[in-house]
Amino acid sequence: MNRIDPQLWKQELPEFREKTEAFYAGQIDKNTYKGFSGLYGSYAQKGGKASMLRLRMTAGRVTKEKFLFVSDMIRKHNVTRMHFTTCESIQLHDLQTDAVCDIMEGGLSHNIVTMGGGGDFPRNIMCSPLSGVACNEYFDVMPYAEAAGEYLMSFIKAEKMPRKLKVCFSNTPENIPHATFRDLGFAARMDGTFDVYSAGGLGNNPRFGVKVAEAVSPEKILYYIKAMWLTFRAYGNYENRGKARTRYMQEALGGAENYKKAFLLKLDEVFASGEALDLTVTDSSIKKEGNGSEASGSRILPQKQEGLYTVAWHPIGGQPKPKTFCDLCDILKDIEGAEIRLAPDETAYIINLTGDEAVRVLTATKDGASTLFETSVSCIGGSVCQIGLRDSQALLAACIKAVRKAGIPDGALPQIHISGCPSSCGTHQTGIMGFRGGVKMLEQKPEPAFVLYINGNERQGEERMGQEVGTILESRIPEFLVELGRAVSQSGVGFLEWFAADPEAVIRIAAPYIS
């Protein structure tokens, strides 16, 4: 496998600066700039007065080196807003041109690449966040995810790519990175191999992936990535941007079985080509040992390495306070083996901690979510995103405020998923409860609103798209959730048990808010 030296991307950066300066000078229109800047992992924010920058964190892994660099950049450029994305990246917001260019270039010396972070390119490769440390994992898939991420960078300049190409690896049927409904997913098996799923995705025309192969040896995964590209080149609708995603091929080819046949034909071509794509990965097992200290708590998870712990930290809305992020960095820089793993639900896991180290990290991250409901997922929202219809972050903040004020106990409300538009960046379609930004007509006037979804499921083997219930005015959603939380708390059981006993109860409570 050919690897691209991150430093080589520096030759692309002068053009980015030139076009960015031209955009802010009013010499390039918004749509033209958007079509250009996505290649570099940067977009102008809504209003056209500042930029965001998406830092790829391959497989969601934020090594100590990367953590230190991001922290240094936050301090140097006085970054006031950042976001953990549902694709396991870090976004920095409200940046001016010099800051964007400085961070983009400096990151390359720390193996942080922004190229392909937006636009019609392979996006950040995703992985189960606790791969290598989870007690219940089938095997550690992280080395294969990282190798796949390196290989995908060679497709940045490839022709006829889908609008996005999302590839991920899961280590258990929990299916946290959604391996069974991405463009290409590798789901670990108990026997140390992968089942491979293809042509899935959320958003408009959502589809669960087609299982195209079973029991694939891990060293063969790159052949499947190459076959994915060739399949899209042959059958993808890359001339219609609205349908330039792999999931549309299922229907175009006449169903899942026909798609599987088409994919396997391309796979045969890859194997027959003689191209050497076999992988050999290095041992990534953790060498650190516990020191006899212990830790416990709702956010502390024991690792499979005896005496080591993980601390879960979920900043509200996936938006850590920059000061908290930097203070945490100051703690972790001297802790052996410590790193952060980003999850698709915007949780950050700090791994490889002894008991006493875990207690320090727990204290440093106390400003995050303290209940299941507060770990709810939200995209960056329409106040920042150019295509966002509704401010999903503002909605989540209003809901948390109302739930806290009402004294709703932990467990009475589930983790909800909020997307500001149909793109489903907040994964509203597969959450137990989700909201999608839209409008509701009130006295013949369009008012801010969200569509309610219930009963989605992401677990492998139980995948289910949520049921669309109806549209609720944005201003009334906190009230609805408080009423729902009170009903559940009065039952004496948690939300999931309550919902399982009477799935229609949510619809009954929601009905007055929808009508």
C-alpha positions in Angstrom: 0.0 0.0 0.0 1.3 3.4 -1.0 1.2 5.9 1.8 1.0 9.7 1.3 3.3 11.8 3.4 1.1 14.4 5.0 3.8 17.0 4.3 3.0 16.6 0.6 -0.4 18.3 1.1 1.4 21.6 1.9 1.8 22.2 -1.8 -2.0 22.6 -2.0 -2.2 25.3 0.6 -1.1 28.5 -1.2 -4.2 28.1 -3.5 -6.4 27.7 -0.5 -5.2 30.9 1.1 -5.5 32.8 -2.2 -9.1 31.7 -2.8 -10.1 32.2 0.9 -8.8 35.8 0.8 -10.6 36.4 -2.4 -13.9 35.1 -0.9 -13.7 37.3 2.2 -12.8 40.2 -0.1 -16.1 39.6 -2.0 -14.4 38.5 -5.2 -15.8 34.9 -5.1 -19.4 34.0 -4.4 -20.5 31.7 -1.6 -21.4 28.7 -3.7 -18.2 28.8 -5.7 -16.1 29.0 -2.6 -18.0 26.2 -0.9 -17.3 24.0 -3.9 -13.6 24.8 -3.6 -12.9 24.9 0.1 -14.5 21.5 1.0 -11.5 19.7 -0.4 -9.4 21.4 2.3 -11.8 20.5 5.1 -13.0 24.1 5.6 -16.2 26.0 4.9 -17.4 29.5 5.5 -19.9 29.6 8.3 -23.4 31.0 7.8 -23.2 34.7 7.2 -19.8 34.5 5.5 -17.8 36.3 8.2 -15.7 33.4 9.6 -14.6 29.9 8.7 -14.7 26.4 10.3 -11.9 23.9 10.0 -12.5 20.1 10.3 -9.5 18.2 11.7 -9.5 14.6 10.6 -8.9 12.3 13.6 -8.3 9.0 11.9 -10.5 6.3 13.5 -11.5 8.8 16.1 -8.1 8.5 17.8 -6.6 11.7 19.3 -3.1 10.8 20.2 -1.2 12.8 22.7 0.7 14.5 19.9 -2.5 15.6 18.2 -4.1 16.6 21.4 -1.2 18.9 22.3 -1.2 20.5 18.9 -4.9 21.3 18.9 -4.6 22.7 22.4 -1.7 24.9 21.4 -3.7 26.2 18.4 -6.7 26.9 20.6 -4.6 29.0 22.8 -2.6 30.7 20.0 -5.6 31.7 18.0 -8.0 32.3 20.9 -10.5 29.7 19.6 -13.8 30.2 21.4 -15.9 27.4 19.8 -15.1 23.8 19.0 -17.2 20.7 18.2 -16.7 16.9 18.5 -18.5 15.7 15.3 -20.6 12.6 14.7 -17.9 11.5 12.3 -15.2 11.4 15.0 -13.4 14.6 14.0 -12.7 17.9 15.7 -14.1 21.1 14.3 -12.8 24.5 15.2 -15.1 27.5 14.6 -15.2 31.3 14.1 -11.7 31.3 12.5 -10.2 34.1 10.3 -8.1 33.3 7.3 -4.7 33.4 9.0 -5.8 31.1 11.8 -7.3 28.6 9.3 -4.2 28.5 7.2 -1.9 28.3 10.2 -3.7 25.4 11.8 -4.1 23.6 8.5 -0.4 23.8 7.7 0.8 23.2 11.2 -1.4 20.1 11.6 0.4 18.3 8.8 3.6 18.2 11.0 1.5 16.3 13.6 -0.2 13.9 11.3 -3.4 15.9 11.3 -4.7 16.2 7.8 -7.7 18.4 6.8 -7.7 17.5 3.1 -10.9 15.7 2.0 -12.6 16.7 5.2 -15.5 18.1 3.2 -16.7 18.0 -0.4 -16.8 14.9 -2.7 -14.1 12.9 -1.0 -13.5 10.1 1.4 -14.4 11.4 4.9 -12.7 10.7 8.2 -12.6 6.9 8.8 -14.6 5.8 11.8 -14.0 3.2 14.4 -15.5 1.9 17.6 -14.1 4.3 20.1 -13.0 1.8 22.7 -11.3 -0.6 20.3 -8.4 -2.2 22.0 -9.6 -1.5 25.5 -13.3 -2.7 25.6 -13.9 -5.8 27.8 -16.5 -7.2 25.4 -14.9 -6.6 22.0 -14.4 -9.4 19.5 -11.0 -8.1 18.6 -9.1 -4.8 18.3 -10.1 -3.3 14.9 -8.2 0.0 15.4 -5.0 -1.0 13.4 -7.1 -1.9 10.4 -9.2 1.2 10.6 -6.0 3.4 10.7 -4.5 1.5 7.8 -7.7 1.9 5.8 -7.7 5.6 6.6 -4.2 6.0 5.1 -5.3 4.1 2.0 -8.3 6.2 1.5 -6.2 9.4 1.4 -4.9 8.1 -1.9 -8.4 8.6 -3.3 -8.6 12.3 -2.6 -7.8 13.1 -6.2 -9.6 10.1 -7.7 -12.2 10.6 -10.4 -15.9 10.0 -10.1 -16.1 9.7 -6.3 -19.4 9.8 -4.5 -20.4 13.0 -2.7 -19.2 11.5 0.5 -17.5 8.1 1.1 -17.9 7.1 4.7 -16.0 3.9 5.9 -16.0 2.5 9.4 -15.1 -0.4 11.6 -17.0 -1.8 14.5 -15.7 -4.2 17.2 -19.0 -5.4 18.7 -22.7 -5.8 17.7 -23.3 -2.5 19.5 -22.4 -1.1 16.1 -21.4 2.3 17.6 -19.9 3.7 14.3 -22.8 2.2 12.3 -20.8 -0.2 10.2 -24.0 -1.8 8.9 -25.3 1.4 7.3 -22.4 3.4 6.0 -21.0 3.5 2.4 -18.7 0.7 3.5 -18.6 -1.0 6.9 -16.5 -3.7 8.4 -18.2 -5.4 11.3 -16.0 -7.6 13.5 -16.9 -11.3 14.1 -16.1 -13.5 17.1 -13.7 -15.5 14.8 -11.4 -12.6 14.2 -12.8 -11.7 10.7 -15.1 -9.1 9.3 -18.5 -9.1 7.7 -18.6 -6.4 5.1 -21.6 -4.1 4.4 -21.9 -1.7 1.6 -24.1 1.1 0.0 -25.8 2.2 3.2 -26.3 5.7 4.6 -28.7 8.1 6.5 -30.2 11.3 5.2 -32.5 11.5 2.2 -33.4 8.0 0.9 -31.8 6.2 3.9 -30.7 2.6 3.4 -29.2 0.0 5.6 -26.1 -1.5 4.0 -26.1 -4.7 1.9 -24.0 -7.5 3.4 -21.7 -8.2 0.5 -19.2 -10.6 2.2 -18.8 -12.7 5.3 -15.8 -13.8 7.3 -13.3 -11.6 5.4 -9.7 -11.8 6.7 -8.6 -8.5 8.1 -5.5 -8.3 5.9 -7.8 -8.3 2.8 -9.9 -5.2 3.7 -8.2 -2.8 1.2 -9.4 -4.9 -1.7 -12.9 -4.2 -0.6 -12.3 -0.5 -0.4 -10.9 -0.5 -3.9 -13.9 -2.5 -5.1 -16.3 0.0 -3.5 -14.8 2.8 -5.6 -14.9 0.7 -8.8 -18.5 -0.2 -8.1 -19.5 3.5 -7.7 -17.6 4.4 -10.9 -19.5 1.7 -12.8 -23.0 2.2 -11.4 -23.1 5.4 -9.3 -25.1 8.4 -10.4 -22.2 10.9 -10.2 -23.8 13.2 -12.7 -26.8 14.0 -10.3 -25.4 15.5 -7.1 -28.7 14.7 -5.3 -28.2 11.0 -6.0 -24.4 10.9 -6.0 -24.2 8.6 -2.9 -23.6 4.9 -2.8 -26.9 4.1 -1.2 -28.8 5.0 -4.4 -27.1 2.1 -6.2 -29.3 -0.4 -4.4 -32.4 0.9 -6.2 -30.6 1.7 -9.4 -29.4 -1.9 -9.7 -32.8 -3.5 -8.9 -32.3 -4.3 -5.2 -29.8 -5.6 -2.6 -29.0 -8.9 -4.3 -28.2 -7.3 -7.7 -26.1 -4.8 -5.9 -24.2 -7.5 -4.1 -23.5 -9.3 -7.4 -22.2 -6.1 -9.0 -20.0 -5.4 -6.0 -18.5 -8.9 -6.0 -17.8 -8.6 -9.7 -15.7 -5.5 -9.1 -14.0 -7.3 -6.1 -13.0 -10.1 -8.5 -11.5 -7.5 -10.8 -9.4 -6.1 -8.0 -8.1 -9.5 -7.0 -7.4 -10.4 -10.6 -5.5 -7.1 -11.2 -2.5 -8.4 -9.3 -2.4 -5.2 -7.2 -0.8 -6.0 -3.9 -3.2 -4.7 -1.2 -2.6 -7.2 1.6 -2.2 -5.6 5.0 0.3 -6.4 7.7 -0.3 -4.4 10.9 2.0 -3.9 13.8 1.1 -5.0 17.3 -0.9 -2.2 19.0 -1.5 -3.9 22.3 -1.3 -1.6 25.3 1.8 -2.1 27.4 0.9 0.1 30.3 -0.1 -1.6 33.6 -2.1 -0.6 36.6 -0.5 0.7 39.8 -2.9 -0.8 42.2 -5.1 2.3 42.6 -8.8 2.0 41.9 -11.6 4.2 40.6 -15.3 4.0 40.3 -18.2 6.1 39.1 -20.9 6.4 36.4 -18.3 7.8 34.0 -15.5 5.4 34.8 -15.2 2.2 32.7 -12.8 -0.6 33.5 -10.6 -1.6 30.6 -9.8 -5.2 29.6 -6.2 -4.3 30.7 -6.2 -5.1 34.5 -5.9 -2.0 36.6 -6.6 0.5 33.8 -9.6 2.7 33.3 -11.4 4.9 30.8 -13.2 8.1 31.7 -16.2 9.1 29.6 -16.6 12.8 28.9 -19.6 14.2 27.0 -19.6 17.9 26.5 -23.1 19.2 26.1 -24.0 19.2 22.4 -20.5 17.8 21.6 -19.1 21.3 22.2 -16.3 21.2 24.8 -15.3 24.5 26.4 -11.9 25.3 24.9 -10.6 26.0 28.4 -11.7 22.6 29.6 -10.1 21.0 26.6 -6.8 22.7 27.2 -6.8 22.1 30.9 -7.4 18.4 30.2 -4.5 18.5 27.8 -2.2 19.9 30.6 -3.2 16.9 32.7 -2.8 14.2 30.1 0.5 15.3 28.6 2.4 13.8 31.6 0.3 10.6 31.8 1.8 7.5 30.1 -0.3 6.1 27.3 -3.2 8.5 27.7 -5.2 9.4 24.6 -8.7 10.4 23.6 -11.1 8.4 21.5 -14.0 10.3 19.9 -17.4 8.6 19.5 -20.2 9.2 16.9 -22.5 10.3 19.8 -20.0 13.1 20.5 -18.6 11.5 23.6 -14.9 11.6 24.2 -13.3 8.7 26.0 -10.0 9.2 27.8 -8.3 5.8 27.9 -5.3 4.1 29.6 -5.6 5.6 33.1 -4.6 4.2 36.4 -7.2 4.6 39.2 -5.7 7.8 40.6 -5.2 9.2 37.1 -8.9 8.5 36.3 -10.0 10.5 39.4 -8.0 13.5 38.2 -9.5 13.3 34.7 -13.0 12.8 36.2 -12.6 16.1 38.1 -11.2 17.9 35.1 -14.2 17.0 33.0 -17.0 17.6 35.5 -18.6 20.3 33.3 -20.0 17.8 30.9 -23.2 15.8 30.8 -24.4 14.4 34.1 -27.4 12.4 33.0 -28.3 10.1 30.1 -30.5 12.8 28.5 -27.7 15.4 28.7 -25.6 13.1 26.5 -28.0 13.8 23.7 -26.5 14.3 20.2 -26.7 17.5 18.2 -25.2 18.6 14.9 -23.5 22.0 14.9 -26.8 23.6 13.8 -28.2 26.2 11.5 -26.6 29.2 13.2 -23.2 28.0 11.9 -23.9 25.5 9.1 -24.7 26.9 5.7 -27.3 24.2 4.9 -28.7 23.9 8.3 -32.4 24.7 8.6 -32.7 24.9 12.4 -30.4 25.7 15.3 -30.2 22.2 16.8 -27.7 23.3 19.4 -30.1 26.0 20.7 -32.9 23.5 20.9 -30.8 21.0 22.9 -29.7 23.8 25.3 -33.3 24.9 25.8 -34.4 21.3 26.4 -31.7 20.6 28.9 -32.5 23.8 30.8 -36.2 22.9 30.9 -35.6 19.3 32.0 -33.2 20.5 34.8 -35.7 23.1 36.0 -38.5 20.5 36.1 -36.3 18.2 38.1 -36.8 15.2 35.8 -34.7 12.3 37.2 -31.9 10.6 35.3 -33.2 7.7 33.2 -36.7 9.2 32.6 -35.6 10.6 29.3 -33.4 8.9 26.7 -30.5 10.2 24.7 -32.1 12.1 21.9 -30.6 12.9 18.4 -31.1 16.3 16.8 -30.4 17.1 13.2 -30.8 20.7 11.9 -31.8 19.4 8.4 -32.5 16.2 6.5 -28.8 15.3 6.2 -29.0 13.4 9.5 -25.7 14.6 10.9 -27.3 14.2 14.3 -28.4 10.6 13.3 -32.0 11.3 14.2 -33.2 8.4 12.0 -31.6 5.6 14.1 -32.0 7.0 17.6 -34.7 5.8 20.1 -35.9 9.4 19.8 -34.8 12.0 17.2 -35.7 15.4 15.8 -35.2 16.8 12.3 -35.2 20.5 11.6 -38.1 21.8 9.4 -41.0 24.2 9.5 -44.6 24.1 10.7 -47.4 26.3 9.3 -49.1 28.3 11.9 -51.8 30.7 10.8 -50.5 30.4 7.3 -47.0 31.3 8.4 -44.0 29.0 8.5 -42.6 28.7 12.0 -39.4 27.0 13.2 -40.2 23.3 14.0 -38.7 19.8 14.2 -40.1 16.5 13.0 -40.2 13.9 15.8 -38.9 10.3 15.2 -39.2 7.4 17.6 -38.0 3.8 17.9 -34.9 3.8 15.7 -32.2 1.3 16.5 -28.5 1.1 15.5 -27.6 -2.3 17.0 -26.3 -4.8 14.5 -28.9 -7.4 13.7 -31.7 -5.1 15.1 -31.3 -2.1 12.8 -34.4 0.0 12.4 -35.2 3.4 11.0 -37.3 5.5 13.4 -41.0 6.1 12.8 -41.8 9.7 11.7 -44.5 10.8 14.2 -45.2 14.5 13.2 -43.9 18.0 13.4 -43.7 20.0 16.7 -43.0 23.8 17.0 -39.4 24.3 18.2 -40.7 26.4 21.1 -42.9 23.6 22.4 -40.4 20.7 22.3 -38.9 21.4 25.8 -42.5 21.4 27.2 -43.2 18.1 25.4 -40.0 16.5 26.8 -40.8 17.7 30.3 -44.3 16.1 30.1 -42.8 12.9 28.7 -40.2 12.8 31.5 -42.8 13.3 34.2 -44.9 10.5 32.8 -42.0 8.1 32.7 -40.7 9.0 36.2 -44.2 8.5 37.7 -44.2 4.9 36.3 -41.2 4.0 38.5 -39.2 2.5 35.7 -36.6 3.9 33.2 -37.5 5.2 29.7 -36.5 2.1 27.8 -38.6 -0.2 30.0 -41.5 2.2 29.9 -41.3 2.5 26.2 -41.1 -1.2 25.6 -44.2 -1.8 27.7 -46.3 0.7 25.7 -44.6 2.0 22.4 -47.6 4.1 21.5 -47.4 6.1 24.8 -44.9 8.6 23.3 -47.2 9.2 20.3 -50.2 9.9 22.7 -48.2 12.4 24.7 -46.8 14.0 21.5 -50.3 14.3 19.9 -51.4 17.6 21.4 -48.1 19.2 20.4 -48.4 18.0 16.8 -52.0 18.8 16.1 
